[in-house]
Structure formats: structure tokens, C-alpha cells
Amino acid sequence: MEKRSLQTRSGNGRAFCFCLLLCAALLLVACGKEPAKTVGGEAATPAGTTGEPEQITEEEPALSEQAQSEYQFRQPVKGDTCAEFVISGYGSIFVRLFPAEAPKAVKNFTSLAEEGYYDNMKIDRVIADYLVQSGSPDGSSGKSIYGGGFENELSEKLIPARGALCMANFGEDGTNTSQFFFVQTKSEVVRSLAEPLENRYHMSLREYFTEAYQTELSEEELKRYETYGGAPWLSGHHTVFGQIYDGFSVLDQLAEAKVTSKLKPNPSITIETVRVFSFEG
């Protein structure tokens, strides 16, 4: 079975040039990062390991006061279905799940998690300033409770924003199984892409996404990505079934992990367990 992938198709040479622009933008953003603080040569304990919500700050737009008015980004309330990803050596990522908008994906994920399928599973793909992916024992297969692949579940309420938990697929509908990824791209990266395209190719970012990825975005929709971060080129191509509400610092540390030429973390990184729970407030 081929490795699960994200939408990366392109229509012409402009797509390749855009990939180069994206890489350059990511490198520029990375140059401005401070190294992770360490204690005794090991990574310091990141935020999100105690179960207490991170302090809402201006540095994380998805946790801002403005974001709390949007369905996808609001903090969970009593009774919401949530999940904790315990990452060995890093800490925990807490996610609010969306069973109303993605019932099949959430049922599949929570059922597999409760049977221990994700316990001690390795993270198999990391792309700095883009994504962290896992969900299969060998990094290329996967399974579902439905006996095979299942269809995408798309909602106007949910986008592949920074912190979104999404289903990985083979680039076509009906191929979701157990693999998932977190979107890590920050808002400043999204904003940095528009000017090079306009200056060199005389086309807007929206026009590029339509041409290269068959992704139609309104100005308002693109503005959300520029505000909160995320991967607009994935919009409409992947099921969004969760959103981080605590643990962005852990996600960012994972995205900075050293990787092999195949984008696998080296040394390996393990998900100790995924715990599904009902939020108590």
C-alpha cells in the first residue's frame, strides 16, 4: 500500500515555483525562531502537560479572545468529546473533537484509541512549519472500524487551520483509515506567500490555489488562514475532525524535530497513548 499523502498535486510549472517560494518562506520564518529551552540537556517540560489550559496570549491567534467567538477555536465546554495525545519526552496535546461535523472520522478515531491502537505508535512524518503526521504502525498502512477506507466529511464550520486534527488520505475521497495529521503552519507563513506570487507571477494567492490545487477560497476564507494560520491549499480535501485547545507549544516542538530524508523523526518520537474523555470543565 502506498504511503498516505496530503494534497500536493500541481497543474503546471508555476506549482513547482510556488513550492520553492513556500520553502523559502518557511526558512525565513525558521531563522527567526529561538531554540527550545532545555534543562540538563533534555527538552524542558512544555505547556499542556498538566491538563490545565494554556494561558491565552496574543502569540497564539487560535487561543485569542477573537478566536473564541468562532466555533472551531472555542475552548471546550462540559460534555464535549476531547482527546489527549501523550507524546514521549514532549508532553501532551489536548484536542476538542467534532462528532457532529465528522461523525465517521470521530467514531473511527475514538474507537481505535480506546482499544489502544495508537499506543506506542511512532510519529512517521514531520515537515517543519507544516504538519506532524502519525496513525499507522508502519507509517504507510492503516485500518478503520469500517473494514476499509471511508469518505471525507467536510464542513463549512471547520478548516485545516493551525492546530487542526485532520484525516490523511491517498488524495481522493473514500481513502481515510487511521492516519491523521496536525496542521502546524503559522499565520505569518501564510501571509508571506502572497507578495512573491503577485510580484513574480502577477497572480493572487487565491488564484494560485484555484489553479494548482483546485481549491476555491473566498477573500473572507483566506483571511481566516492569514489570521489563525493553517494550510489553505488543503481546504476541501481533508476531513477536519478536531482542534487543539491546549498544547500548541508541544506541536511546535515536534515540528522542529530532526528528520531523515524521508521526513521521519530521527531519533524516533512515540505517542505513548491517546486518551479519549468527556470534558468536565
TORKOL-4160 file (C-alpha; in steps of 0.2 Angstrom, whole numbers, padded with zeros to 4 digits, m for minus):
281
<pt num="1" X="0000" Y="0000" Z="0000"/>
<pt num="2" X="0006" Y="0017" Z="m0004"/>
<pt num="3" X="0010" Y="0030" Z="0009"/>
<pt num="4" X="m0004" Y="0041" Z="0014"/>
<pt num="5" X="m0001" Y="0059" Z="0007"/>
<pt num="6" X="m0008" Y="0076" Z="0008"/>
<pt num="7" X="m0014" Y="0086" Z="m0007"/>
<pt num="8" X="0001" Y="0091" Z="m0017"/>
<pt num="9" X="m0004" Y="0090" Z="m0035"/>
<pt num="10" X="0000" Y="0104" Z="m0047"/>
<pt num="11" X="m0006" Y="0110" Z="m0063"/>
<pt num="12" X="0010" Y="0117" Z="m0071"/>
<pt num="13" X="0027" Y="0124" Z="m0068"/>
<pt num="14" X="0020" Y="0138" Z="m0058"/>
<pt num="15" X="0016" Y="0125" Z="m0044"/>
<pt num="16" X="0035" Y="0120" Z="m0043"/>
<pt num="17" X="0040" Y="0138" Z="m0042"/>
<pt num="18" X="0027" Y="0140" Z="m0028"/>
<pt num="19" X="0034" Y="0126" Z="m0019"/>
<pt num="20" X="0051" Y="0134" Z="m0019"/>
<pt num="21" X="0043" Y="0151" Z="m0013"/>
<pt num="22" X="0035" Y="0141" Z="0001"/>
<pt num="23" X="0051" Y="0133" Z="0006"/>
<pt num="24" X="0060" Y="0150" Z="0006"/>
<pt num="25" X="0046" Y="0157" Z="0017"/>
<pt num="26" X="0047" Y="0143" Z="0029"/>
<pt num="27" X="0066" Y="0145" Z="0030"/>
<pt num="28" X="0064" Y="0164" Z="0033"/>
<pt num="29" X="0052" Y="0160" Z="0047"/>
<pt num="30" X="0063" Y="0147" Z="0055"/>
<pt num="31" X="0078" Y="0159" Z="0055"/>
<pt num="32" X="0068" Y="0170" Z="0067"/>
<pt num="33" X="0064" Y="0155" Z="0080"/>
<pt num="34" X="0073" Y="0154" Z="0096"/>
<pt num="35" X="0080" Y="0137" Z="0101"/>
<pt num="36" X="0069" Y="0127" Z="0113"/>
<pt num="37" X="0074" Y="0129" Z="0131"/>
<pt num="38" X="0082" Y="0114" Z="0139"/>
<pt num="39" X="0086" Y="0108" Z="0156"/>
<pt num="40" X="0100" Y="0097" Z="0159"/>
<pt num="41" X="0102" Y="0093" Z="0140"/>
<pt num="42" X="0084" Y="0087" Z="0139"/>
<pt num="43" X="0069" Y="0097" Z="0132"/>
<pt num="44" X="0060" Y="0107" Z="0146"/>
<pt num="45" X="0043" Y="0101" Z="0150"/>
<pt num="46" X="0031" Y="0110" Z="0138"/>
<pt num="47" X="0015" Y="0118" Z="0142"/>
<pt num="48" X="0000" Y="0107" Z="0141"/>
<pt num="49" X="0006" Y="0093" Z="0152"/>
<pt num="50" X="m0005" Y="0096" Z="0167"/>
<pt num="51" X="m0022" Y="0096" Z="0159"/>
<pt num="52" X="m0024" Y="0115" Z="0163"/>
<pt num="53" X="m0027" Y="0126" Z="0148"/>
<pt num="54" X="m0013" Y="0136" Z="0141"/>
<pt num="55" X="m0014" Y="0155" Z="0145"/>
<pt num="56" X="m0022" Y="0164" Z="0131"/>
<pt num="57" X="m0010" Y="0176" Z="0123"/>
<pt num="58" X="m0008" Y="0186" Z="0108"/>
<pt num="59" X="0006" Y="0175" Z="0102"/>
<pt num="60" X="m0006" Y="0161" Z="0098"/>
<pt num="61" X="m0021" Y="0168" Z="0087"/>
<pt num="62" X="m0031" Y="0152" Z="0089"/>
<pt num="63" X="m0032" Y="0155" Z="0108"/>
<pt num="64" X="m0036" Y="0173" Z="0106"/>
<pt num="65" X="m0052" Y="0182" Z="0113"/>
<pt num="66" X="m0057" Y="0185" Z="0094"/>
<pt num="67" X="m0055" Y="0166" Z="0091"/>
<pt num="68" X="m0066" Y="0161" Z="0105"/>
<pt num="69" X="m0081" Y="0168" Z="0095"/>
<pt num="70" X="m0078" Y="0155" Z="0081"/>
<pt num="71" X="m0085" Y="0138" Z="0083"/>
<pt num="72" X="m0069" Y="0129" Z="0078"/>
<pt num="73" X="m0057" Y="0138" Z="0090"/>
<pt num="74" X="m0068" Y="0140" Z="0106"/>
<pt num="75" X="m0062" Y="0131" Z="0122"/>
<pt num="76" X="m0072" Y="0115" Z="0126"/>
<pt num="77" X="m0087" Y="0115" Z="0137"/>
<pt num="78" X="m0094" Y="0102" Z="0149"/>
<pt num="79" X="m0099" Y="0087" Z="0139"/>
<pt num="80" X="m0088" Y="0090" Z="0124"/>
<pt num="81" X="m0078" Y="0074" Z="0117"/>
<pt num="82" X="m0060" Y="0078" Z="0119"/>
<pt num="83" X="m0043" Y="0068" Z="0117"/>
<pt num="84" X="m0026" Y="0069" Z="0125"/>
<pt num="85" X="m0011" Y="0064" Z="0115"/>
<pt num="86" X="0003" Y="0060" Z="0127"/>
<pt num="87" X="0020" Y="0062" Z="0117"/>
<pt num="88" X="0035" Y="0053" Z="0125"/>
<pt num="89" X="0048" Y="0066" Z="0130"/>
<pt num="90" X="0037" Y="0081" Z="0124"/>
<pt num="91" X="0021" Y="0082" Z="0134"/>
<pt num="92" X="0003" Y="0082" Z="0130"/>
<pt num="93" X="m0008" Y="0089" Z="0116"/>
<pt num="94" X="m0027" Y="0092" Z="0120"/>
<pt num="95" X="m0039" Y="0091" Z="0106"/>
<pt num="96" X="m0058" Y="0095" Z="0105"/>
<pt num="97" X="m0066" Y="0083" Z="0093"/>
<pt num="98" X="m0081" Y="0087" Z="0082"/>
<pt num="99" X="m0093" Y="0072" Z="0081"/>
<pt num="100" X="m0107" Y="0082" Z="0074"/>
<pt num="101" X="m0097" Y="0088" Z="0059"/>
<pt num="102" X="m0087" Y="0072" Z="0056"/>
<pt num="103" X="m0096" Y="0058" Z="0064"/>
<pt num="104" X="m0087" Y="0044" Z="0055"/>
<pt num="105" X="m0070" Y="0051" Z="0057"/>
<pt num="106" X="m0073" Y="0054" Z="0076"/>
<pt num="107" X="m0081" Y="0037" Z="0079"/>
<pt num="108" X="m0066" Y="0028" Z="0070"/>
<pt num="109" X="m0053" Y="0038" Z="0079"/>
<pt num="110" X="m0060" Y="0036" Z="0096"/>
<pt num="111" X="m0064" Y="0018" Z="0094"/>
<pt num="112" X="m0046" Y="0014" Z="0089"/>
<pt num="113" X="m0039" Y="0025" Z="0103"/>
<pt num="114" X="m0050" Y="0016" Z="0116"/>
<pt num="115" X="m0044" Y="m0001" Z="0110"/>
<pt num="116" X="m0026" Y="0005" Z="0112"/>
<pt num="117" X="m0022" Y="0005" Z="0093"/>
<pt num="118" X="m0012" Y="0022" Z="0094"/>
<pt num="119" X="m0002" Y="0017" Z="0110"/>
<pt num="120" X="0016" Y="0017" Z="0107"/>
<pt num="121" X="0014" Y="0022" Z="0089"/>
<pt num="122" X="0028" Y="0032" Z="0081"/>
<pt num="123" X="0026" Y="0049" Z="0073"/>
<pt num="124" X="0031" Y="0045" Z="0055"/>
<pt num="125" X="0031" Y="0062" Z="0046"/>
<pt num="126" X="0036" Y="0079" Z="0051"/>
<pt num="127" X="0038" Y="0094" Z="0040"/>
<pt num="128" X="0043" Y="0110" Z="0049"/>
<pt num="129" X="0030" Y="0124" Z="0048"/>
<pt num="130" X="0018" Y="0112" Z="0040"/>
<pt num="131" X="0012" Y="0096" Z="0049"/>
<pt num="132" X="0015" Y="0082" Z="0061"/>
<pt num="133" X="0008" Y="0065" Z="0055"/>
<pt num="134" X="0005" Y="0048" Z="0063"/>
<pt num="135" X="m0008" Y="0034" Z="0064"/>
<pt num="136" X="m0001" Y="0018" Z="0057"/>
<pt num="137" X="0011" Y="0005" Z="0064"/>
<pt num="138" X="0022" Y="0006" Z="0049"/>
<pt num="139" X="0020" Y="0023" Z="0043"/>
<pt num="140" X="0011" Y="0018" Z="0026"/>
<pt num="141" X="m0004" Y="0007" Z="0030"/>
<pt num="142" X="m0018" Y="0009" Z="0042"/>
<pt num="143" X="m0035" Y="0002" Z="0047"/>
<pt num="144" X="m0053" Y="0008" Z="0051"/>
<pt num="145" X="m0068" Y="0001" Z="0061"/>
<pt num="146" X="m0077" Y="0001" Z="0044"/>
<pt num="147" X="m0067" Y="m0013" Z="0036"/>
<pt num="148" X="m0059" Y="m0001" Z="0023"/>
<pt num="149" X="m0057" Y="0017" Z="0018"/>
<pt num="150" X="m0071" Y="0029" Z="0022"/>
<pt num="151" X="m0077" Y="0046" Z="0014"/>
<pt num="152" X="m0072" Y="0063" Z="0018"/>
<pt num="153" X="m0083" Y="0073" Z="0029"/>
<pt num="154" X="m0082" Y="0092" Z="0025"/>
<pt num="155" X="m0090" Y="0106" Z="0035"/>
<pt num="156" X="m0091" Y="0125" Z="0032"/>
<pt num="157" X="m0088" Y="0127" Z="0050"/>
<pt num="158" X="m0071" Y="0118" Z="0050"/>
<pt num="159" X="m0055" Y="0122" Z="0040"/>
<pt num="160" X="m0037" Y="0115" Z="0041"/>
<pt num="161" X="m0031" Y="0129" Z="0052"/>
<pt num="162" X="m0016" Y="0129" Z="0063"/>
<pt num="163" X="m0019" Y="0116" Z="0076"/>
<pt num="164" X="m0032" Y="0106" Z="0066"/>
<pt num="165" X="m0033" Y="0087" Z="0068"/>
<pt num="166" X="m0036" Y="0080" Z="0050"/>
<pt num="167" X="m0038" Y="0064" Z="0042"/>
<pt num="168" X="m0024" Y="0059" Z="0030"/>
<pt num="169" X="m0029" Y="0051" Z="0014"/>
<pt num="170" X="m0022" Y="0045" Z="m0003"/>
<pt num="171" X="m0028" Y="0061" Z="m0012"/>
<pt num="172" X="m0045" Y="0055" Z="m0016"/>
<pt num="173" X="m0061" Y="0053" Z="m0007"/>
<pt num="174" X="m0065" Y="0036" Z="0002"/>
<pt num="175" X="m0047" Y="0033" Z="0007"/>
<pt num="176" X="m0047" Y="0038" Z="0025"/>
<pt num="177" X="m0042" Y="0025" Z="0038"/>
<pt num="178" X="m0032" Y="0028" Z="0054"/>
<pt num="179" X="m0019" Y="0040" Z="0049"/>
<pt num="180" X="m0020" Y="0058" Z="0054"/>
<pt num="181" X="m0010" Y="0074" Z="0055"/>
<pt num="182" X="m0009" Y="0090" Z="0064"/>
<pt num="183" X="m0008" Y="0106" Z="0054"/>
<pt num="184" X="0006" Y="0117" Z="0062"/>
<pt num="185" X="0008" Y="0131" Z="0049"/>
<pt num="186" X="0008" Y="0148" Z="0057"/>
<pt num="187" X="m0001" Y="0164" Z="0051"/>
<pt num="188" X="0015" Y="0173" Z="0047"/>
<pt num="189" X="0020" Y="0159" Z="0034"/>
<pt num="190" X="0003" Y="0161" Z="0025"/>
<pt num="191" X="0004" Y="0179" Z="0024"/>
<pt num="192" X="0022" Y="0178" Z="0017"/>
<pt num="193" X="0016" Y="0169" Z="0002"/>
<pt num="194" X="0006" Y="0182" Z="m0007"/>
<pt num="195" X="0019" Y="0195" Z="m0011"/>
<pt num="196" X="0031" Y="0184" Z="m0021"/>
<pt num="197" X="0017" Y="0177" Z="m0031"/>
<pt num="198" X="0009" Y="0194" Z="m0035"/>
<pt num="199" X="0026" Y="0202" Z="m0039"/>
<pt num="200" X="0033" Y="0187" Z="m0050"/>
<pt num="201" X="0018" Y="0179" Z="m0057"/>
<pt num="202" X="0005" Y="0193" Z="m0056"/>
<pt num="203" X="m0007" Y="0181" Z="m0048"/>
<pt num="204" X="m0015" Y="0182" Z="m0031"/>
<pt num="205" X="m0014" Y="0168" Z="m0018"/>
<pt num="206" X="m0032" Y="0164" Z="m0021"/>
<pt num="207" X="m0029" Y="0162" Z="m0040"/>
<pt num="208" X="m0014" Y="0151" Z="m0037"/>
<pt num="209" X="m0024" Y="0139" Z="m0025"/>
<pt num="210" X="m0038" Y="0138" Z="m0038"/>
<pt num="211" X="m0026" Y="0134" Z="m0052"/>
<pt num="212" X="m0014" Y="0122" Z="m0044"/>
<pt num="213" X="m0025" Y="0113" Z="m0031"/>
<pt num="214" X="m0042" Y="0116" Z="m0037"/>
<pt num="215" X="m0046" Y="0124" Z="m0020"/>
<pt num="216" X="m0059" Y="0138" Z="m0021"/>
<pt num="217" X="m0057" Y="0151" Z="m0007"/>
<pt num="218" X="m0066" Y="0167" Z="m0005"/>
<pt num="219" X="m0057" Y="0183" Z="0002"/>
<pt num="220" X="m0065" Y="0180" Z="0019"/>
<pt num="221" X="m0060" Y="0162" Z="0019"/>
<pt num="222" X="m0042" Y="0166" Z="0015"/>
<pt num="223" X="m0042" Y="0180" Z="0028"/>
<pt num="224" X="m0045" Y="0166" Z="0042"/>
<pt num="225" X="m0029" Y="0157" Z="0037"/>
<pt num="226" X="m0020" Y="0173" Z="0037"/>
<pt num="227" X="m0026" Y="0177" Z="0054"/>
<pt num="228" X="m0025" Y="0160" Z="0063"/>
<pt num="229" X="m0013" Y="0151" Z="0052"/>
<pt num="230" X="m0016" Y="0134" Z="0043"/>
<pt num="231" X="m0014" Y="0126" Z="0026"/>
<pt num="232" X="m0027" Y="0134" Z="0014"/>
<pt num="233" X="m0021" Y="0123" Z="0000"/>
<pt num="234" X="m0028" Y="0108" Z="0009"/>
<pt num="235" X="m0046" Y="0116" Z="0011"/>
<pt num="236" X="m0059" Y="0104" Z="0005"/>
<pt num="237" X="m0048" Y="0090" Z="0003"/>
<pt num="238" X="m0046" Y="0083" Z="0020"/>
<pt num="239" X="m0058" Y="0079" Z="0035"/>
<pt num="240" X="m0055" Y="0091" Z="0050"/>
<pt num="241" X="m0061" Y="0081" Z="0065"/>
<pt num="242" X="m0053" Y="0090" Z="0079"/>
<pt num="243" X="m0044" Y="0106" Z="0085"/>
<pt num="244" X="m0030" Y="0109" Z="0098"/>
<pt num="245" X="m0036" Y="0119" Z="0113"/>
<pt num="246" X="m0020" Y="0116" Z="0124"/>
<pt num="247" X="m0003" Y="0111" Z="0119"/>
<pt num="248" X="0002" Y="0122" Z="0104"/>
<pt num="249" X="0020" Y="0123" Z="0112"/>
<pt num="250" X="0021" Y="0104" Z="0111"/>
<pt num="251" X="0016" Y="0104" Z="0092"/>
<pt num="252" X="0029" Y="0117" Z="0088"/>
<pt num="253" X="0042" Y="0107" Z="0097"/>
<pt num="254" X="0038" Y="0092" Z="0087"/>
<pt num="255" X="0038" Y="0101" Z="0071"/>
<pt num="256" X="0056" Y="0106" Z="0075"/>
<pt num="257" X="0062" Y="0088" Z="0077"/>
<pt num="258" X="0077" Y="0082" Z="0066"/>
<pt num="259" X="0071" Y="0071" Z="0052"/>
<pt num="260" X="0078" Y="0059" Z="0039"/>
<pt num="261" X="0077" Y="0062" Z="0021"/>
<pt num="262" X="0060" Y="0053" Z="0021"/>
<pt num="263" X="0054" Y="0066" Z="0034"/>
<pt num="264" X="0054" Y="0053" Z="0048"/>
<pt num="265" X="0060" Y="0060" Z="0065"/>
<pt num="266" X="0077" Y="0054" Z="0070"/>
<pt num="267" X="0078" Y="0049" Z="0084"/>
<pt num="268" X="0060" Y="0042" Z="0083"/>
<pt num="269" X="0046" Y="0050" Z="0093"/>
<pt num="270" X="0032" Y="0040" Z="0101"/>
<pt num="271" X="0014" Y="0043" Z="0105"/>
<pt num="272" X="0013" Y="0034" Z="0122"/>
<pt num="273" X="m0006" Y="0034" Z="0122"/>
<pt num="274" X="m0021" Y="0043" Z="0116"/>
<pt num="275" X="m0034" Y="0046" Z="0129"/>
<pt num="276" X="m0052" Y="0050" Z="0125"/>
<pt num="277" X="m0063" Y="0059" Z="0138"/>
<pt num="278" X="m0078" Y="0069" Z="0141"/>
<pt num="279" X="m0073" Y="0087" Z="0146"/>
<pt num="280" X="m0078" Y="0091" Z="0163"/>
<pt num="281" X="m0074" Y="0110" Z="0164"/>
